[in-house]
Amino acid sequence: MIWLGIETANAPLSVAVVKDGKVLAEVVQNIKVTHSAGAMPAIETILANVGVKPNELEAIAVSEGPGSYTGVRIGVTLAKTLAWTLQKPLVGVSSLKVLAANAALFNGLICPIFDARRGNVYTAVYKGPKLDVVIEDYHDHIDGLLARLKDLDAPILFIGVDVDLFWDKIVEVIGHNAYRAPLYDDLPRASAAINLASMENLPNVEEVHHFIPQYKRIAEAEANWLKEQKEKAHEQ
């Protein structure tokens, strides 16, 4: 079976082609190129390099969020367009779980972190090679997350390029139980997205229309609008 994997949930970009459980090729980069300009050329190049025509793909896996609102939207839109055009099934997987997969063999808890600005993060906690969920994907202030993690009283590996933004505070609260993933594990891989997606039942092609991103938080514009409505209601 030939899979195409797309990961654009945050600044890093990854695209992979996997055939019958083997990675034919994978692109992983963390450079300042917007996904709207870089994702499709990366897909075209990697397919050409492995000699796979688009209509030979049998399924598409995409990182469905949470993460950057723009990054998630671009990846999902691109994946949906390809899936519907090619009439192939589309499987979405958690972007946090994709990143955590890099550290699946860690003997403890795995905590991927994406910066959500103003001290907030998108995060989750997984455990073991099967990435069993300890804490579901969610949005929280870093202080709230660390309070939950401290109560777990277990070794925790923090993974992701954004961990550096919070590392001093993490060590302050978690202490000797805090571990930092090596730099080569901080970038998510589309091949991991494919591996996770391959464990799911393939949906019908018609379900592509109903596929939606998992932001785990409303957009900032919508949040501001709701805040304004509450203030107006309070004034009345």
N, C-alpha and C positions, 0 to 999 in steps of 0.2 A: 504494500500500500504506500502511496506517495503523498506525503503531507507537506504543506507550506505553513510555516510558523511566522507570526508577526508580533513583535513586541515594541510598542512605542509609548508605553504608559507614562514615562518620565523622560528626562533628557537623553539617556542612552537609547540607542536604536539597535535592534537585533532582528535579523531575518534568517531563517533556516529552511533547508529542504531535507526531509528524512524519508528514506525508502526502506520499507521492510525492517524497521527498527534500527537502521544505521544512518548516521548523519552523513549526507553527501557533501554538504557545504553549509557554512554558517558565517554570517557577518555580525560582529559585535563591535560597536563603536560608541564613543562618548565625546563627540566633537560638536562644536556649535554650528550645526546645520539643522534647520527646522525640518520636522518630520514631513510637513506638507511638500517640501522640496526634495527630501532625501529618501523617503520610504519607498516610493514606487520605483525610482531608478535602481535602488538596492535590490528590489524584488526581480526586476527585469534582468539585472546583471547576474544574480545568483542562479536564476533559472537557465540563462544562456550558458553559464559556466558549467553546469552539470548536465546540459543537454536535455532538459525537461521542458516540454511545451506546456503552456498554461492549461490546455484541455486534457493533459495527462495527469494533472493533479487530481487526487481522489478525495481530499478533505483539507480544510483550512483551520488552523488553530490561531486564536488571537488573545492577547492579554486584554481582559475586559475592564480593568481598573481594580482598585482605585489608583489615583495618581494625579498627574497634571490633567486638568480638565481638557485642555487643548490636545495634549498628547494622546489621551485615551480616546477622545472623539475622532482624531485623525486615524488611529489604528483600527478602530471599530468600523468607521465609515469605509475605509479602504478594504477591510476584510469582507464586509457585507457586500460591497460592490462586486468584488471578485467572485465571491461565493454565488451570488445570484446570477451574474453574467455567465459563469462557467457551469452553473447548476450543480454545485458541490455543497456538501454539508459543512456547516460552520459550528465550531465548538469554542466557547469562551472559557477562559480559566483566570483565576485571581492573579493579578500582577504581583501581589505580595507573596503568594504561594510559589510563583515562578521564580522569584528571587530566593526564597527560602530553600528551594530545591538544590541550590548550589552547596548548601551546607547540611544536606539531609543525613549525613553520617555522623554529625556532631553528637556526642554523648551528653545530651542535655536539651534545653529548650532553645528554639531558634526564633529570633525576633527581627523580622525585616522592618525597616523604617524608611518612609518617604516624607520629606519635608512638606508640610501643608501651610507654611508661613505663620507668622505671629506666634511662634512657639508651639504650634500644633503639628500633629503628625498623622499619617495614615499608617496603620500598623496591624499586627496580628501576632499570634504565638503558635508555633507548631512544634511537634516532637516526633522523633524517630524517622527511619527511612521512608515510611509511608506518609510522612507529614500529617500525622493526626492533629486535628485542630484542638488547641488548648484554649485560645481566645480567638473568636471570629474576627474577620477583617472589620475594622472600625476606625473612626476619626476621633482623636482626643488631644488634649493638651499634653505636652510631654510630662508635666508633673503628675497628671492623672494616670498616665501609663506607668510611670515609674513606681507609683504607689501600689498599683496592682501587681507589678512584677516583683517588688520587694516582698510582698506577702507570699509569693510562690516559693521563696527561699530555695532556689535551685540554680545551678549553673545556666547562664543564658548567653548565647552567642548573638551579638548584634551585627546585622549585615545590611549593606547598602551604602552608596556613596554619600548619602545625607547623614549617616551616623556621626560623622566627624563634627557636625554642627552641634550635637548634643552630648558628645562623648564625656566631657568634663563633668556634666551634671549626672550622666549615667553612672560613672565611677563613684561619684559622691554618694549617690543613693544606693546603688546595688553593691558597691564594694568588690570584694574578692570573687563574687559570683558573676561579674561582668567580663565577658570575653569579646574580643573584636575580630571579625572575620578578616582574612588576608585580602589584600587589595584586588587580587585576581578573581575573587568571588563576589565582589561588590556590584558587578554588572550583570543584569538579567540576561538570560539566553533564550532565544526563540526555540531552540531544541528542547529545552525544559518545558516550555509551553506545549510543544507537540507531545512530549512524553506524558504529561498530565492529561492532555486532551484525549490521548489514545486509550486511557483507562475508562473513559466515559462511553456510553452508548451514543452512536452517531444519530443526530436528529434528522428529521426529514428536511429536504431542501426548502420546503415551504416555510419552515420555521425561521428562515433567515430574516424574513420581513419583521418578525417580532423580537429579534435580538436587540437588546439595549445594553449600553455600558453600565457598569456598577460603580458609580462615583463615590458612594458612601457619604456624600455630603452634597448639598445643593450648591449650585453655582453662586459666586459672590454677588452677581447682579440680582439674582433671585432673592438671596439672603437680605440684601439691602432694601429690596422692594418690600419684603415681608416686615422688615424692621420699621420702614416708613408707615406701612399700613397699621401696625400696632400703635405707633406714636400718634397717628391721626385719630384712631379709635379712642385712645386714652384722653385726647384733648376734647373730644366731643362730650 
